[in-house]
């Protein structure tokens, strides 16, 4: 083998591991949560949380994040309840990280781990900070005063210090995809079959 050719081959073999290492993250599957930047809604393919007001409650006001952190907006969702004094449940497993009054209304916050926290107001709770809770467990009772037209609970979710869309944790917010009339062209499951991942 000529000397010049041998040197080129050696350089290639030396640089190959570096190229593969740099390319690996692009080819490694990641979850929708990990791929989404903080501060934007996270669309989980298969939601793991439950609604805090089962069954699925009407949404009176949706998530309306402000353009800048200091501007006004709606950093959560308002969920309609049948009546005041109804139970509010934890959407996921976690630990009570705050119970108290903020401004003039009772608030409870659940730390779900991984920097994810959910808060509910106006919700009065007898739980103490540090109490572990499980998905579906009653964490407090609703008090009136948040929505004028109907009893409701305000649900906010934060990742770190950034507010994200709570509905992304209980629904798949990706747009629906229309299928051809003769069914899917591949062996992948139809969207209405068990195991399908595309939201309605």
trRosetta pair geometry for C-beta under 8 A, 3 or more apart (Angstrom, degrees):
i j d omega theta_ij theta_ji phi_ij phi_ji
1 5 5.4 -119 177 86 93 118
1 6 5.0 111 118 -64 119 97
1 9 7.7 -29 173 5 147 145
2 5 4.6 87 64 9 89 106
2 6 6.9 -157 93 -9 45 87
3 6 5.7 -57 -149 35 32 112
3 7 6.5 32 155 -21 66 104
4 7 5.8 -55 -152 33 31 111
4 8 6.6 30 152 -18 65 104
5 8 5.8 -54 -151 35 34 110
5 9 6.4 34 152 -19 66 105
6 9 5.7 -54 -149 36 33 112
6 10 6.4 34 153 -20 65 106
7 10 5.7 -53 -148 35 32 112
7 11 6.4 33 154 -19 65 104
8 11 5.8 -54 -149 35 32 111
8 12 6.4 34 152 -21 65 106
9 12 5.7 -55 -150 34 32 113
9 13 6.4 26 156 -14 66 106
10 13 5.9 -56 -146 39 30 107
10 14 6.2 31 155 -21 64 109
11 14 5.7 -58 -147 37 29 113
11 15 6.2 15 160 -9 66 112
12 15 6.2 -66 -145 43 26 100
12 16 6.3 44 155 -46 64 100
13 16 5.7 -35 -145 4 31 121
14 17 7.9 -63 174 23 31 95
15 18 5.4 -61 -163 42 57 114
15 19 6.0 58 144 -25 83 104
16 19 5.7 -56 -147 35 34 111
16 20 6.3 30 158 -16 68 107
17 20 5.7 -58 -147 39 33 110
17 21 6.2 35 156 -23 67 106
18 21 5.7 -54 -147 34 31 112
18 22 6.5 26 156 -15 64 106
19 22 6.0 -60 -151 38 29 107
19 23 6.2 19 155 -13 66 113
20 23 5.8 -62 -142 42 30 107
20 24 6.3 51 156 -47 65 96
21 24 5.8 -35 -151 2 30 119
22 25 7.7 -54 -179 21 35 97
23 26 5.7 -64 -167 38 55 112
23 27 6.3 28 148 -7 84 113
24 27 6.2 -77 -150 46 32 97
24 28 6.0 34 160 -33 73 111
25 28 5.7 -54 -138 27 32 113
30 34 4.5 -107 174 83 110 124
30 35 5.1 131 101 -56 119 95
31 34 4.7 92 56 9 83 99
31 35 6.9 -158 91 -5 43 90
31 44 7.6 -4 173 -128 110 77
31 45 7.7 -128 -156 8 79 106
32 35 5.8 -62 -144 42 31 108
32 36 6.2 30 160 -26 67 110
32 42 6.5 131 123 -175 94 79
32 43 5.4 -77 158 82 145 70
32 44 5.8 177 65 -109 122 35
32 45 5.7 142 -10 -31 130 85
33 36 6.1 -60 -148 30 26 107
33 42 4.9 39 -114 -168 72 133
33 44 6.1 10 -52 -89 101 87
36 40 5.6 -128 176 81 104 107
36 41 7.5 -78 -175 95 150 40
36 42 4.9 178 63 -110 153 76
36 43 7.3 134 -65 22 146 69
37 40 5.4 63 71 15 82 116
38 159 5.3 -138 -133 95 97 121
38 160 6.1 -2 -151 33 147 125
38 162 4.5 124 159 40 100 155
38 164 7.5 -93 -158 -66 58 114
39 65 7.3 123 178 -169 78 158
39 159 7.9 -111 -42 58 41 108
39 162 4.0 -89 -75 -163 69 136
39 163 7.3 45 -132 57 56 53
39 164 6.9 -146 -132 -81 8 79
40 164 6.9 19 89 -125 24 91
40 165 8.0 -19 161 -5 43 102
41 63 6.8 128 -83 91 115 152
41 164 5.8 132 -110 -173 40 82
41 165 3.3 2 -113 15 105 127
41 167 7.5 -13 -148 64 127 85
41 168 4.5 161 179 -50 91 138
41 173 6.2 -26 137 60 134 166
42 159 7.7 87 -29 -41 135 144
42 164 5.6 15 -5 177 96 141
42 165 7.1 -172 25 51 57 87
42 168 4.4 135 70 133 57 143
42 169 7.1 43 77 -64 106 73
43 168 5.2 -96 -82 -144 42 102
43 172 6.0 67 -175 -159 97 55
43 173 4.2 -119 -105 49 108 92
43 174 5.2 118 162 -44 154 80
43 199 7.6 -97 -168 -19 116 140
44 47 5.0 114 84 -90 122 57
44 48 6.9 -89 158 1 157 81
44 168 6.3 114 -1 158 80 78
44 169 6.3 55 4 -120 131 41
44 172 7.0 -99 82 -98 55 69
45 172 6.4 34 -144 -116 32 116
45 197 4.5 -3 -177 -168 109 116
46 172 7.8 -3 -78 -73 28 114
46 197 6.5 -69 -55 -124 86 91
47 169 6.0 107 -144 161 104 38
47 170 5.1 101 -177 -137 154 21
47 171 6.3 11 -45 -34 148 14
47 172 6.8 -131 -30 -52 99 69
48 92 6.7 56 114 -112 91 120
48 169 7.6 -58 53 -172 69 81
49 91 4.1 22 -175 157 115 104
49 92 4.5 -66 -110 -55 89 105
49 135 6.9 -157 -141 -128 54 119
49 169 4.3 25 24 148 141 102
49 170 5.2 -77 87 -76 101 78
50 54 6.5 -21 164 -65 112 116
50 89 7.2 -32 99 108 117 124
50 91 5.5 -167 62 -149 57 58
50 92 7.3 154 20 -66 73 57
50 135 5.4 112 11 178 115 106
50 136 5.6 21 58 -68 157 82
50 170 6.9 59 -169 -119 12 109
51 54 5.3 133 75 -76 102 63
51 55 7.2 57 60 172 143 30
51 56 5.5 166 -41 -106 162 53
51 57 6.4 166 173 7 136 86
51 79 7.7 155 -171 -141 104 154
51 91 6.8 -27 -141 -113 8 96
51 170 5.5 90 -73 -155 68 154
52 79 7.1 147 65 45 99 161
52 88 5.4 12 162 -169 107 82
52 89 5.3 -174 -154 64 57 64
52 90 7.0 -10 -115 -124 91 8
52 91 5.1 -59 -61 -58 85 89
52 118 7.8 -172 -64 149 135 141
52 120 6.6 -165 171 -92 160 135
52 153 6.9 -105 104 97 125 146
52 155 5.9 164 26 -99 143 138
53 57 4.2 17 91 -34 124 136
53 79 5.3 169 21 134 137 135
53 81 5.8 -120 -141 -96 145 87
53 86 7.5 57 -133 118 104 130
53 88 6.6 -37 -75 -119 81 67
53 89 7.4 162 -73 25 32 89
53 153 6.5 161 -52 31 128 130
54 89 6.7 -11 2 32 99 141
54 136 7.5 4 -13 -126 140 87
57 79 4.3 78 91 -179 137 103
57 80 5.4 -173 173 61 106 66
57 81 6.7 -28 -132 -81 142 50
58 79 7.3 142 78 -158 45 60
58 80 4.3 0 66 32 96 127
59 62 5.9 52 150 -79 130 74
59 77 5.6 -48 -145 -176 107 121
59 78 7.1 110 -168 74 61 58
59 79 6.2 -39 -106 -102 57 64
59 80 7.5 -136 -77 -2 9 89
59 167 7.2 -2 -96 -83 149 129
60 78 4.3 -57 65 102 104 109
60 79 7.0 170 9 -110 90 10
60 80 5.1 113 -44 -55 107 93
60 147 5.9 21 114 -123 164 153
60 149 7.3 175 -150 64 133 117
60 150 6.6 -165 -93 57 142 117
60 152 5.4 -66 17 -106 145 151
61 64 7.6 -60 167 -7 96 114
61 74 5.9 -110 145 -165 118 159
61 77 6.6 178 90 -155 63 54
61 78 4.2 44 38 26 96 114
61 147 7.9 -177 -4 -105 116 116
62 74 7.3 103 92 95 43 137
62 77 5.8 -15 -136 -116 36 95
62 167 7.4 -30 -143 -15 89 142
63 74 6.4 -161 -146 103 30 94
63 75 7.4 21 -146 -155 81 22
63 76 6.4 -67 -103 -180 82 7
63 77 5.5 -49 -51 -62 77 86
63 163 7.9 -175 -153 144 111 109
63 165 4.2 -155 39 -118 169 83
63 166 6.7 167 -66 20 124 75
63 167 6.7 -136 -10 10 121 104
64 73 5.1 -154 111 -172 82 86
64 74 3.9 57 42 38 98 100
65 73 5.4 36 -170 160 21 155
65 74 7.8 -82 -60 65 31 55
65 75 6.5 66 -107 -105 67 67
65 163 6.2 174 -109 88 105 110
65 165 7.9 -89 -34 -63 112 81
66 69 6.9 137 77 -106 116 13
66 70 7.8 -116 111 66 150 30
66 71 3.7 178 -176 82 138 99
66 72 6.1 142 -87 82 131 24
66 73 3.4 -138 -47 -33 81 128
66 75 7.8 -38 -3 -66 90 93
67 71 5.9 20 48 38 75 153
68 71 4.6 92 60 -8 85 108
74 77 7.8 76 144 -89 113 36
74 78 7.9 -67 -169 -20 128 98
75 156 5.5 32 120 -128 86 122
75 163 4.1 -67 -163 -149 103 170
76 119 7.7 -88 -93 70 146 91
76 154 5.4 84 99 176 138 86
76 155 5.4 -178 -178 88 115 42
76 156 3.3 -80 -80 -83 126 73
76 157 7.1 128 -115 5 85 61
76 163 7.0 -92 -56 -162 68 125
76 166 6.1 36 -151 -15 72 125
77 154 7.5 168 85 -151 34 55
77 155 5.5 -16 60 60 83 94
77 165 7.6 60 -42 -162 112 70
77 166 5.2 -118 13 50 113 119
77 167 6.1 86 -46 -42 155 97
78 146 6.9 -175 -130 132 112 120
78 147 5.7 115 -176 -70 139 124
78 152 4.7 34 177 154 97 142
78 153 7.3 163 -152 78 57 34
78 154 5.5 -29 -97 -96 73 69
78 155 7.8 163 -93 17 24 74
79 152 5.9 157 76 -160 38 87
79 153 5.3 -17 58 58 95 85
79 155 6.0 26 -6 -4 116 119
80 147 7.7 -69 -101 57 70 166
80 150 5.2 2 -134 116 104 136
80 151 7.1 93 -162 81 61 61
80 152 5.2 -47 -99 -98 43 94
81 84 7.5 107 93 -79 129 31
81 86 5.0 -169 -179 43 130 142
81 142 5.7 176 11 19 173 173
81 150 7.7 167 48 146 57 96
81 151 4.6 -66 66 113 98 105
81 152 6.0 169 5 -102 85 33
81 153 6.2 68 -38 -15 122 94
82 86 6.2 110 51 -74 86 151
82 151 7.4 -17 80 66 24 127
83 86 5.7 122 69 -44 70 109
83 151 5.8 80 -165 23 18 160
84 142 5.9 -133 -151 106 52 100
84 143 6.6 26 -163 -156 106 27
84 144 4.4 -35 -107 -59 138 96
84 151 4.8 -147 -62 -115 66 137
85 141 5.4 3 -158 171 52 121
85 142 6.2 -98 -42 68 11 75
85 143 7.4 46 -74 -95 58 45
86 141 6.7 162 79 -153 22 77
86 142 5.1 7 52 24 73 119
86 151 7.5 111 9 135 115 142
87 138 4.6 -56 -164 -127 123 116
87 140 7.7 148 -151 89 57 33
87 141 6.0 -48 -97 -101 46 70
87 142 7.8 -73 -13 -8 3 87
88 120 5.5 153 159 166 151 158
88 123 5.0 -62 34 -124 154 133
88 138 7.1 102 68 -151 41 67
88 139 6.0 -58 98 59 87 87
88 140 5.2 -12 53 69 109 79
88 141 6.8 167 6 -107 89 17
88 142 5.8 112 -42 -55 110 85
88 153 5.7 134 -103 -113 128 162
89 135 8.0 57 151 176 108 45
89 136 5.3 -11 174 -156 138 31
89 137 6.1 148 -153 73 87 28
89 138 5.5 -55 -94 -89 75 45
89 139 6.4 117 -141 2 26 87
90 93 7.5 82 128 -93 132 19
90 94 6.4 -153 -170 37 134 104
90 110 5.4 125 -132 -97 108 165
90 118 7.8 134 -151 71 71 130
90 133 4.6 132 -31 132 161 130
90 134 6.9 140 70 87 132 26
90 135 6.1 -116 101 -115 93 33
90 136 6.9 -40 62 20 75 20
90 137 5.2 7 23 55 111 83
90 139 5.0 93 -52 -39 87 128
91 110 7.9 169 35 67 79 147
91 118 6.0 32 31 32 119 176
91 135 6.6 -23 143 -134 28 85
91 155 8.0 84 -36 -159 133 136
91 166 7.9 -178 -39 -168 169 105
91 169 6.6 72 146 118 143 127
91 170 6.7 -92 -152 -68 126 114
92 110 7.6 156 64 125 76 136
92 112 5.1 40 90 -126 124 128
92 118 7.6 118 32 2 98 138
92 135 4.9 -12 -128 -90 31 100
92 169 7.6 -83 -33 168 129 129
93 112 6.8 104 82 -140 55 80
93 132 7.8 -3 -171 -176 85 93
93 133 7.0 179 -148 96 45 60
93 134 5.2 -12 -105 -130 81 54
93 135 5.5 -51 -44 -32 65 83
94 110 4.2 97 91 168 142 100
94 111 5.3 171 -175 81 111 42
94 112 4.1 -66 -86 -91 122 53
94 113 6.7 -151 -115 -10 80 80
94 118 7.7 171 6 29 168 98
94 132 7.5 -175 106 -150 31 61
94 133 5.8 -7 66 60 71 93
95 110 7.0 144 68 -159 29 67
95 111 5.0 -23 62 60 85 98
95 130 6.4 -17 180 -148 112 28
95 131 6.9 158 -158 78 67 36
95 132 5.3 -39 -100 -100 78 57
95 133 7.0 157 -102 16 24 78
96 99 6.2 5 175 -40 124 107
96 108 6.7 -50 -139 -169 102 100
96 109 7.3 109 -160 79 58 55
96 110 6.2 -44 -97 -103 48 65
96 111 7.7 61 152 14 3 83
96 125 7.7 -166 -130 132 137 150
96 127 5.0 -178 -71 131 163 125
96 128 6.8 132 86 94 142 33
96 129 5.5 -132 115 -120 97 37
96 130 6.5 -34 70 29 87 24
96 131 4.5 21 20 51 122 87
96 132 7.9 -124 2 -67 78 14
96 133 6.3 83 -44 -19 85 116
96 139 7.3 163 -89 -150 108 114
97 109 5.0 -58 66 103 93 103
97 110 6.8 124 10 -141 90 15
97 111 4.1 79 -40 -28 130 110
97 117 6.5 -63 39 -128 145 122
97 129 6.4 35 -163 -144 20 93
98 107 6.8 -6 118 111 112 100
98 108 6.8 170 93 -151 68 37
98 109 3.9 32 45 33 102 115
98 119 7.6 -10 66 -112 120 104
98 129 6.5 21 -91 -101 25 110
99 107 7.6 -171 -140 92 35 56
99 108 5.2 6 -106 -111 76 82
99 109 7.8 -141 -60 26 47 69
99 125 5.3 -106 -132 75 120 114
99 127 6.0 -178 -73 81 148 78
99 128 6.9 -108 26 -129 143 25
99 129 6.0 -144 14 -56 95 78
100 106 7.4 -154 126 -142 20 65
100 107 6.5 -15 70 57 58 86
101 104 7.1 -8 -178 -141 110 16
101 105 6.8 157 -150 78 75 22
101 106 5.7 -48 -95 -92 69 53
101 107 7.0 122 -126 13 21 85
102 105 6.4 -27 64 65 75 75
102 107 4.7 15 4 -4 115 139
102 121 7.0 -68 47 -101 117 147
105 121 5.1 85 123 -175 123 114
105 122 4.0 -100 -168 -100 111 105
105 143 7.4 -172 -152 75 88 125
105 145 6.7 -163 -104 95 114 128
105 146 7.2 78 -136 -78 156 91
106 121 6.7 175 89 -131 48 79
106 122 5.3 82 48 -168 75 78
106 123 6.0 -118 106 75 101 36
106 124 4.5 51 92 -85 168 64
106 125 7.3 170 160 8 124 72
106 140 7.7 -163 128 -174 125 146
106 143 6.3 88 34 12 115 137
107 119 5.9 1 -173 -173 108 108
107 120 7.0 158 -152 78 60 45
107 121 4.5 -25 -98 -81 82 109
107 122 7.5 -67 -68 -122 59 48
107 123 6.9 63 -128 47 28 83
108 119 7.0 169 87 -149 41 62
108 120 5.5 -10 58 54 87 94
108 121 7.9 165 20 -70 59 64
108 123 5.2 -73 15 92 107 116
108 125 4.5 56 -76 -2 141 144
108 127 7.0 71 -139 54 134 116
108 139 5.8 -179 121 143 153 116
108 140 5.3 169 -5 -22 150 146
109 117 5.6 12 -179 177 106 115
109 118 7.1 169 -152 87 61 39
109 119 4.4 -22 -99 -96 83 87
109 120 7.9 177 -81 16 41 64
110 117 6.6 166 82 -156 47 65
110 118 5.1 -7 55 58 98 87
110 119 7.7 -175 18 -78 65 41
110 133 6.2 -74 -127 52 122 133
110 139 6.9 -73 -63 -121 122 163
111 116 7.7 125 -163 85 51 54
111 117 5.2 -27 -102 -102 58 93
112 116 4.4 -39 64 93 112 104
112 117 6.7 -178 11 -92 82 34
112 118 6.7 48 -26 -3 118 97
113 116 6.7 0 71 43 43 92
115 159 5.4 57 121 -166 106 64
115 160 4.8 -6 -176 -59 126 64
116 157 6.8 -10 -166 -172 88 100
116 158 7.4 164 -148 85 42 50
116 159 5.7 -16 -94 -100 69 72
117 157 7.1 165 86 -153 46 54
117 158 5.0 -8 58 57 94 95
118 155 6.6 -8 -172 -169 105 90
118 156 6.9 162 -154 87 56 48
118 157 4.9 -20 -100 -99 79 78
118 158 7.9 179 -81 19 35 66
118 166 7.0 89 -127 -118 108 112
119 155 7.4 158 80 -153 50 44
119 156 4.8 -10 56 61 98 98
119 157 7.8 -175 18 -77 70 34
119 158 7.6 29 -6 -3 108 104
120 123 4.3 20 117 1 106 145
120 139 7.3 118 36 88 143 125
120 140 6.9 172 91 53 130 128
120 153 5.7 -7 -162 177 100 118
120 154 7.0 151 -153 78 47 57
120 155 5.7 -8 -101 -101 78 69
120 156 8.0 -170 -72 25 36 70
121 146 6.8 136 120 -89 78 133
121 153 7.3 145 73 -163 29 72
121 154 5.1 -20 66 58 81 106
122 142 7.0 89 83 -163 70 61
122 143 4.3 -68 118 64 114 101
122 144 7.5 -24 65 67 131 14
122 145 5.8 20 10 62 152 107
122 146 5.5 -172 -1 -48 94 106
122 153 7.7 -126 41 -124 45 68
122 154 7.7 53 -19 22 52 100
123 139 7.2 36 153 102 139 93
123 140 4.1 98 163 101 102 137
123 141 6.9 156 -156 73 71 26
123 142 5.9 -39 -102 -97 73 50
123 143 7.0 -175 -93 8 22 84
123 153 6.4 40 -61 -137 107 115
124 140 5.5 172 82 -170 36 111
124 141 5.6 -22 61 61 90 81
124 143 5.6 74 -19 -38 105 116
125 139 5.6 -24 -115 153 132 70
125 140 3.4 -72 -76 -86 86 113
125 141 7.7 158 -80 15 53 60
126 140 7.6 157 7 -107 60 74
127 131 4.7 -123 -172 50 103 153
127 133 7.3 -9 -136 -66 159 119
127 139 6.1 -45 -5 -157 145 73
127 140 7.2 -92 8 -63 106 88
128 131 5.2 112 62 -36 68 112
133 137 4.8 -149 -168 68 90 136
133 139 5.9 13 -132 -90 158 108
134 137 4.8 97 58 -27 70 121
142 151 6.5 95 132 175 140 113
142 153 5.4 -100 -110 -74 117 104
144 151 6.1 -73 -109 -112 82 91
146 152 5.6 -108 85 77 114 87
146 153 7.1 95 40 -117 157 24
146 154 5.5 -150 -165 -25 148 105
147 150 5.6 -17 110 63 130 60
147 151 6.9 124 57 -158 107 9
147 152 3.9 47 0 26 136 123
155 166 5.0 104 119 -138 108 176
156 163 6.2 -54 -168 -135 104 110
156 166 6.7 -134 -136 -50 17 122
157 163 7.0 111 78 -156 52 64
157 164 5.4 -55 99 66 103 84
157 165 7.4 -2 52 97 119 17
157 166 4.4 141 -8 -88 118 78
157 169 6.5 155 -98 -10 168 139
158 161 6.6 -22 -175 -144 124 17
158 162 6.4 145 -157 75 76 37
158 163 5.5 -47 -97 -93 75 52
158 164 7.0 133 -122 11 24 81
159 162 5.4 -22 65 67 81 95
159 164 5.3 37 -4 -16 106 129
164 168 6.6 -70 151 41 105 134
165 168 4.5 89 86 -14 100 107
165 173 7.2 41 103 -55 147 161
166 169 6.0 -56 -170 27 51 110
166 170 7.3 12 148 6 76 107
167 170 6.1 -76 -151 51 44 92
167 171 5.2 -19 171 33 86 114
167 173 6.5 96 113 -72 102 118
168 171 7.1 -71 -109 62 22 72
168 173 5.4 -51 -103 -7 78 130
171 199 6.6 76 164 -137 81 135
172 197 7.3 164 -119 172 155 60
172 198 7.1 166 135 179 148 25
172 199 2.9 -165 95 -70 105 114
172 200 7.7 100 65 14 105 56
173 199 6.4 55 -18 29 9 170
174 198 6.5 -91 89 -148 124 69
174 199 5.1 140 53 22 77 111
175 199 7.8 134 80 69 3 101
176 191 7.7 105 -151 163 84 165
176 198 6.9 102 -133 149 51 108
176 199 6.6 -98 -78 96 69 67
176 200 5.9 11 -89 -167 118 31
177 191 7.0 163 59 -61 92 147
177 198 5.6 -57 20 -174 108 155
179 183 6.7 -7 155 -149 128 25
179 184 6.1 -59 -146 -73 124 63
179 190 6.7 -1 -86 -140 169 92
179 191 6.9 -161 -40 5 125 110
180 183 6.9 -28 80 48 86 23
180 184 7.7 136 40 -97 91 21
180 185 6.7 61 22 -50 133 94
183 190 6.5 -72 -152 -83 86 121
184 187 7.8 180 111 -55 124 4
184 188 5.8 -124 174 68 152 80
184 189 7.6 130 -6 137 161 13
184 190 5.5 -150 -24 -84 115 72
189 193 4.2 -124 -180 75 110 130
189 194 7.5 -87 -169 72 155 45
189 195 5.4 101 17 85 166 103
189 196 5.0 -129 107 -76 114 81
190 193 4.7 99 59 -13 78 109
190 196 6.4 -49 102 -83 41 137
191 196 4.5 140 -145 177 35 147
191 198 4.7 -58 -122 62 115 111
191 200 7.9 141 149 -83 122 66
192 196 6.6 18 -2 15 12 158
193 196 5.1 110 60 -36 68 111
